[in-house]
Amino acid sequence: MNKCKLTTAIKRIINNSHWLSGVPYAARICNNNNPWLSQVPYGARICNNNNPRLSQIPYAARITNNNNLWLSRVPYPPRLCNNNNPWLLQVPYAAMSSKVQPRENAAPPTTKIESRVGPETKFFVNAKGKRIHCSYWRPNDCTEIRGLIFLCHGFAEHLQWYEDLALRLTARDLLAFGHDHVGHGRSEGVRGYVENVDDYVEDVLRHCDDVRAGYPGLPCFIVGHSMGGMIAIRTAMARPELFRGVVLMGPLIRANEAEATPLKIFLARLVARLLPYITVATLKLEHVTRDQDMRNRLKKDPLRYHGGIRARWAAAVVDSLLRIEEQMDSVEWPFLVLHGEADQLCAPDGSRDLLERSVSSDKELKVFPAASHNLYLEVPDVRLQALQDTVEWITARLPDSNTK
């Protein structure tokens, strides 16, 4: 058969096979009974008559969407768009899937977890238009409140994990409050994502101002863990007069050098510009606490962010840590730092630097031998000591009740 006859034969096949008319380029569809594949752009190869759900997906492009776990591997070129198959509605080009904003997935208010929500909850809308979930633990109605304590949780957490501390504070006639940071817990926002740490700081400042307006004259403290410790430091640096004191537990001042190498930092900055939502590292629960029961509870908690560290978040944190480094010598506010000696996530040397370089006249660092990252979730003896140290340090700096 010559070339002309071959071309004519191919055209006849296409004209008589209407189900192939909408398949551009070299897509090979080997199943006449799959009308849902009427539009497969570029060279998608679907070669399984008995498996309309694509048993063979080439290339290992990763999709960073926790709700599409079945999409652990996605084909390189094709975008499959079919209204009858919503699970294939939008498969963006390979790694470009990490550039497209994932679904926000704010946890529903009805989600059940082991710990209860504080007695009072509400939402406020932040400057970026995201609803932020707030919790308040108040002392007995007959009790005169002595002070206000903002609780600032860490990465992948939410505020309910601080209820033990909150109840201990209310027992001392203190109002404990805080919120799930954007992209965490019940707050809106892409899970585990932020463009700039300033977004976290602005939400904390607004929330503190709102609560202080209802209790004029009362001293305000902030307690921050890990990422929350970094946020607490940045907030206190922005408004030094706001807090009577700052408690930092395993604060993120300097990342563990074994994990955050210069090469990894450089690559994270580079990737953040191209694929901001892609995950560049994972958070291991064995680095959070030595307590196996706590690890199991963390693993089962549906309100926690169980994904990896996103490139844009990592780059934003690096920028924030550089700002802390630049301003550390000017820190004058009182602070207590509690840090586990075996912390593999946030380097204890960062806390030592803060102690040595700050000019505060009221500063203290307590290191817990062999303890891991989150002292409030550590083995019982460490956990109770860390909680007690936090409460006692704060109450020791409250004004006498007769002078309020």
Secondary structure as UniProt FT lines:
FT   HELIX           3..15
FT   HELIX           18..20
FT   TURN            21..22
FT   TURN            25..26
FT   STRAND          28..29
FT   TURN            32..33
FT   HELIX           35..37
FT   STRAND          45..46
FT   TURN            49..50
FT   TURN            52..54
FT   TURN            66..67
FT   HELIX           69..71
FT   TURN            83..84
FT   HELIX           86..88
FT   HELIX           94..98
FT   TURN            109..110
FT   STRAND          120..125
FT   TURN            127..128
FT   STRAND          131..137
FT   TURN            141..142
FT   STRAND          147..152
FT   TURN            155..156
FT   HELIX           159..162
FT   HELIX           163..170
FT   TURN            171..173
FT   STRAND          174..179
FT   TURN            182..183
FT   TURN            185..186
FT   TURN            191..192
FT   HELIX           197..214
FT   TURN            216..217
FT   STRAND          220..225
FT   HELIX           227..238
FT   TURN            240..241
FT   STRAND          245..249
FT   TURN            257..259
FT   HELIX           262..274
FT   TURN            276..277
FT   STRAND          279..281
FT   HELIX           285..287
FT   HELIX           292..300
FT   TURN            302..303
FT   STRAND          309..310
FT   HELIX           311..327
FT   HELIX           328..330
FT   STRAND          335..340
FT   TURN            341..342
FT   HELIX           348..357
FT   STRAND          363..368
FT   TURN            369..370
FT   HELIX           375..377
FT   HELIX           380..395
FT   TURN            396..397
FT   HELIX           401..403
//
